[in-house]
Every structure is written in structure tokens, then in C-alpha cells.
Amino acid sequence: MGEGEMINMREGEILEQTRSLAAPFVFFIVFVFQFATKRLQDLKRGASKTDKEMQLRGEIKQLLKEAASYSQPSTFAQAAKLRRMAAAKEKELANYQAHLTQEVKQSYDLYLKVLFVAKVFIHIVLVFWFWSSPVASVSQHLLQPFGRLLSLKIWGSSSNYVQVGIIPWLVLCSRVCKFACRIA
């Protein structure tokens, strides 16, 4: 065996190792972006609980409790005054929540837009990086009905393996990660 053949075998082994790590690498990148998007959307929905809001809710609850304790006709005016104070606090709370919601929405929308642009950029880089080579080689019997959808005819396939292209792999990873993030 000559030196040239040894070098070609080593290059082939390195190419196979790179190819075998490409699929999990792409999946991990897609999962990170999907998880970050889901986390930001969850934070956007649940970020309105603040100390001031909790304090206003407690004051409203206390005022309504005191108003309910005045059940005699002689204390009706005092109960009505407490109910009006509670209604004013509820209006203040609603205004505060509307203002806070607007601020939170603007802030998280900016983060979501930046994340979306980064995700698109990374997907484009991955497509260019893996365009001419398959991401993975999978046994044909494992992909029985979908083998042709995952491979491109340019690369062909060996007798027992399907060469998976980057675009079908990105689509598959995106769907799986969306499903996994929905469950989590």
C-alpha cells in the first residue's frame, strides 16, 4: 500500500467523520434557535407580573374585603366609599398593565426579530456549507417510504444507503424541534 493510498484513506475517514457529525450539529443549531424563540415568546406572555401589580391587586382585594364586612344599613356609605376606592385602584391597575404590556411587547418583539434574522442567516450559511455534500448517510430500509424525499438525485445513493441533503434535513429538524419545544 503506497503513501498516496494511505493519505486518500485518511482523507476519506476524515470526510466520513465530518459527515457523521454534520447531522447532529445541524440539529443542535436548529434546536437552539427554536428553543430560544419559544422561550422569548413564553417570557413575552408571562412578563407582566411585577411588584407594583401585585401590590395593587392586594390593595384591591383588601378594600373589597373590608367593603363586604360592612353589611349594616348604617355602614352602607362607608362600604360604597371602599368599593369606589377599589374601582379606582382597578382602573389604575388596568392602565399600568396596558403601559407595561406595551413596553414588554416592544422589547420582546425586537429580540424576536433579531433572533429571526440570525436564524435565517445561519440557515443560509448551513445550506451553502453543505450544498455539495450530503449531511448524513442513512440506511435505505430505515427511510423506506421517505428515502427519495430526503435525498437529491445529484448525489445518487449507494446500494444500501440514502444520502440526506441539507434542505430536507433542515426542514425535518425544524419540525422535530418545534414539536419538542411545544411538549417541553
C-alpha positions in Angstrom: 0.0 0.0 0.0 1.5 3.3 -1.1 1.7 6.6 0.7 -0.8 8.2 -1.6 -3.4 5.5 -0.9 -2.9 6.0 2.9 -3.5 9.7 2.5 -6.6 9.1 0.4 -7.9 6.7 3.1 -7.2 9.2 5.9 -9.0 11.9 3.9 -11.9 9.6 3.4 -12.0 8.8 7.1 -12.0 12.5 8.0 -14.8 13.1 5.5 -16.8 10.3 7.0 -16.3 11.6 10.5 -17.3 15.2 9.4 -20.3 13.8 7.6 -21.3 11.8 10.7 -21.1 14.8 12.9 -22.8 17.2 10.5 -26.4 15.9 11.1 -26.3 16.2 14.9 -24.5 19.6 14.6 -27.2 21.0 12.3 -29.9 19.5 14.5 -28.4 21.1 17.6 -28.2 24.6 15.9 -31.8 24.3 14.8 -32.9 23.2 18.3 -31.1 26.1 20.0 -32.8 28.7 17.8 -36.2 27.0 18.2 -35.8 26.8 21.9 -34.7 30.5 22.2 -37.7 31.6 20.1 -40.1 29.6 22.2 -38.5 30.9 25.5 -38.8 34.5 24.3 -42.4 34.0 23.3 -43.2 32.5 26.7 -41.4 35.3 28.5 -43.4 37.8 26.4 -46.7 36.3 27.6 -45.8 36.0 31.2 -43.7 39.1 31.9 -46.4 41.3 33.2 -46.3 40.2 36.9 -44.4 42.9 38.8 -44.2 44.1 42.4 -46.4 47.1 41.8 -49.0 45.0 40.1 -49.1 42.5 43.0 -49.3 45.4 45.5 -52.3 46.9 43.6 -54.0 43.6 43.4 -53.5 43.1 47.2 -54.9 46.6 47.9 -58.0 45.9 45.7 -58.6 42.6 47.4 -58.3 44.2 50.9 -60.6 47.1 50.0 -63.3 44.7 48.7 -62.9 42.5 51.7 -63.5 45.5 54.0 -66.4 46.7 52.0 -68.0 43.3 52.2 -67.7 43.3 56.0 -69.9 46.4 56.2 -73.3 44.8 55.8 -75.4 47.0 58.0 -77.6 49.8 56.6 -75.8 52.4 58.8 -72.4 51.5 57.2 -73.6 51.5 53.6 -71.9 54.8 52.8 -68.6 53.6 54.2 -68.9 50.3 52.1 -69.8 52.3 49.0 -66.7 54.6 49.5 -64.5 51.5 49.8 -65.9 50.0 46.6 -65.3 53.3 44.7 -61.7 53.3 46.0 -61.3 49.6 44.8 -62.8 50.6 41.4 -60.3 53.4 41.1 -57.4 51.1 42.0 -58.7 48.6 39.4 -58.6 51.4 36.8 -55.1 52.3 37.9 -54.1 48.6 37.6 -55.6 48.3 34.2 -53.7 51.4 33.0 -50.5 50.2 34.5 -50.9 46.8 32.9 -51.6 48.3 29.5 -48.5 50.5 29.7 -46.3 47.6 30.9 -47.7 45.3 28.2 -46.8 47.8 25.5 -43.3 48.2 26.8 -42.7 44.4 27.1 -44.2 43.7 23.7 -41.9 46.2 22.0 -38.9 44.9 23.8 -39.5 41.2 23.1 -40.6 41.9 19.5 -37.1 43.5 18.9 -35.4 40.4 20.4 -37.6 38.1 18.3 -36.8 40.0 15.1 -33.1 39.8 15.8 -33.4 36.1 16.6 -35.3 35.5 13.3 -32.7 37.4 11.3 -29.9 35.3 12.9 -31.8 32.1 12.3 -32.3 32.9 8.6 -28.6 33.9 8.3 -27.4 30.6 10.0 -29.8 28.5 7.8 -28.4 30.2 4.6 -24.8 29.6 5.8 -25.6 25.9 6.5 -27.2 25.5 3.1 -24.1 26.9 1.4 -21.8 24.9 3.6 -23.5 21.5 3.0 -24.9 22.2 -0.5 -22.5 20.0 -2.4 -22.2 17.2 0.1 -24.7 15.1 2.0 -25.4 15.8 5.7 -25.8 12.1 6.6 -26.0 8.6 5.1 -28.9 6.6 6.4 -29.8 3.0 5.7 -32.4 2.8 3.0 -34.7 0.4 4.9 -35.0 3.0 7.8 -36.3 5.6 5.4 -38.4 3.2 3.3 -41.3 5.5 2.2 -39.4 8.8 2.5 -36.0 8.0 1.1 -36.5 9.9 -2.1 -37.8 13.0 -0.3 -34.6 13.2 1.8 -32.1 12.7 -0.9 -31.2 14.5 -4.1 -30.6 12.6 -7.3 -27.4 14.6 -7.9 -25.6 12.6 -5.3 -27.3 9.3 -6.0 -27.2 6.7 -3.4 -25.2 3.6 -2.8 -27.0 0.3 -2.8 -28.0 0.3 0.9 -27.7 4.0 1.9 -29.6 7.2 1.2 -27.6 10.4 1.1 -29.6 13.1 3.0 -29.4 16.6 1.7 -29.2 19.8 3.8 -32.5 21.3 2.8 -34.6 18.2 3.7 -32.6 17.8 6.9 -33.2 21.4 7.9 -37.0 21.0 7.3 -37.0 17.8 9.2 -35.0 19.2 12.1 -37.2 22.3 12.3 -40.4 20.2 12.5 -39.0 17.9 15.1 -37.6 20.8 17.2 -41.0 22.7 17.1 -42.7 19.6 18.3 -40.1 19.0 21.1 -40.4 22.6 22.2 -44.2 22.5 22.2 -44.1 19.5 24.5 -41.4 20.9 26.9 
